[in-house]
Amino acid sequence: MVTIISATNRPGSSTIRLAQYYQRRLHQKGLEAGLFSLTQLPPDLIATDLYGKRSAAFKPIQDIVTRTEKFLFIIPEYNGSFPGVLKAFIDACDLPESFYDKKAALTGLSSGKYGNIRGIDHFTGVCHYLHMHVMSLKIHIPDIKKEFDENYNLYKKDTVQFTDEQIDKFIAF
Ligand SMILES: Cc1cc2nc3c(=O)[nH]c(=O)nc-3n(C[C@H](O)[C@H](O)[C@H](O)COP(=O)(O)O)c2cc1C
């Protein structure tokens, strides 16, 4: 099972638009991927699902994570790194088995100039700590507001080319 993680709980995020684009593109290339947005986390996650606690609301989410062998994380830049809610989500999952020896591809995005280069590096460190195999081709999309057409598809030639290369490698990964 393949799951795209839209790694923010901010309503109306560009991250979910980009994650949906990747899901469509994977579908066009013959791979069905699920999409889990961190907006779907229990709002009281930090009280109900950390440090050995497990809520009924998180159980189906844990089930998705457990069944997933290959993850694609779409990660926005928040204050020079990845969002805290992504780390809270990781901390809430059953560890180490949720991620151990599984595969991950990473895409960063931002409204600023850097496309979350540093946050993707930070999250790569977390993935390696969890014994995940991180695909070496990582994509960074700065100035995300200028990247979508009216249907929330990527349309710039170089962005489409680089993301397609990543998607092809992800399918083969
Ligand atoms: C809490 C927060 C911190 C942010 N910090 C940065 C930042 O450090 N650098 C940057 O380029 N954009 C920053 N942004 C803007 C996001 O990169 C921008 O909203 C972009 O669309 C991706 O995030 P989104 O998926 O929430 O829309 C920040 C946004 C939020 C909500």
The ligand as an SDF file (V2000), in Angstrom:
LIG
                    3D

 31 33  0  0  0  0  0  0  0  0999 V2000
    3.2650   28.6200   10.7970 C   0  0  0  0  0  0  0  0  0  0  0  0
    3.7670   28.9430    9.4140 C   0  0  0  0  0  0  0  0  0  0  0  0
    5.1320   29.1950    9.2420 C   0  0  0  0  0  0  0  0  0  0  0  0
    5.6370   29.4640    7.9580 C   0  0  0  0  0  0  0  0  0  0  0  0
    6.9870   29.6410    7.8000 N   0  0  0  0  0  0  0  0  0  0  0  0
    7.4960   29.7880    6.5580 C   0  0  0  0  0  0  0  0  0  0  0  0
    8.9080   29.8390    6.3430 C   0  0  0  0  0  0  0  0  0  0  0  0
    9.7080   29.7190    7.2560 O   0  0  0  0  0  0  0  0  0  0  0  0
    9.3600   30.0050    5.0730 N   0  0  0  0  0  0  0  0  0  0  0  0
    8.5040   30.1000    3.9870 C   0  0  0  0  0  0  0  0  0  0  0  0
    8.9630   30.2470    2.8640 O   0  0  0  0  0  0  0  0  0  0  0  0
    7.1620   30.0420    4.1680 N   0  0  0  0  0  0  0  0  0  0  0  0
    6.6470   29.8810    5.4150 C   0  0  0  0  0  0  0  0  0  0  0  0
    5.2850   29.7730    5.6010 N   0  0  0  0  0  0  0  0  0  0  0  0
    4.4170   29.8520    4.4240 C   0  0  0  0  0  0  0  0  0  0  0  0
    4.1540   28.4670    3.8100 C   0  0  0  0  0  0  0  0  0  0  0  0
    5.3370   27.9480    3.2450 O   0  0  0  0  0  0  0  0  0  0  0  0
    3.0650   28.6430    2.7600 C   0  0  0  0  0  0  0  0  0  0  0  0
    1.8340   28.8120    3.4370 O   0  0  0  0  0  0  0  0  0  0  0  0
    2.9820   27.5700    1.7030 C   0  0  0  0  0  0  0  0  0  0  0  0
    1.7740   27.7650    0.9880 O   0  0  0  0  0  0  0  0  0  0  0  0
    3.0060   26.1300    2.2240 C   0  0  0  0  0  0  0  0  0  0  0  0
    2.2100   25.9790    3.3690 O   0  0  0  0  0  0  0  0  0  0  0  0
    0.6550   25.5650    3.3400 P   0  0  0  0  0  0  0  0  0  0  0  0
    0.6030   24.1830    2.8000 O   0  0  0  0  0  0  0  0  0  0  0  0
    0.2050   25.6830    4.7500 O   0  0  0  0  0  0  0  0  0  0  0  0
   -0.0720   26.5160    2.4090 O   0  0  0  0  0  0  0  0  0  0  0  0
    4.7610   29.5220    6.8600 C   0  0  0  0  0  0  0  0  0  0  0  0
    3.3870   29.2750    7.0490 C   0  0  0  0  0  0  0  0  0  0  0  0
    2.8930   28.9720    8.3000 C   0  0  0  0  0  0  0  0  0  0  0  0
    1.4230   28.6810    8.4620 C   0  0  0  0  0  0  0  0  0  0  0  0
  1  2  1  0
  2  3  1  0
  2 30  2  0
  3  4  2  0
  4  5  1  0
  4 28  1  0
  5  6  2  0
  6  7  1  0
  6 13  1  0
  7  8  2  0
  7  9  1  0
  9 10  1  0
 10 11  2  0
 10 12  1  0
 12 13  2  0
 13 14  1  0
 14 15  1  0
 14 28  1  0
 15 16  1  0
 16 17  1  0
 16 18  1  0
 18 19  1  0
 18 20  1  0
 20 21  1  0
 20 22  1  0
 22 23  1  0
 23 24  1  0
 24 25  2  0
 24 26  1  0
 24 27  1  0
 28 29  2  0
 29 30  1  0
 30 31  1  0
M  END
$$$$
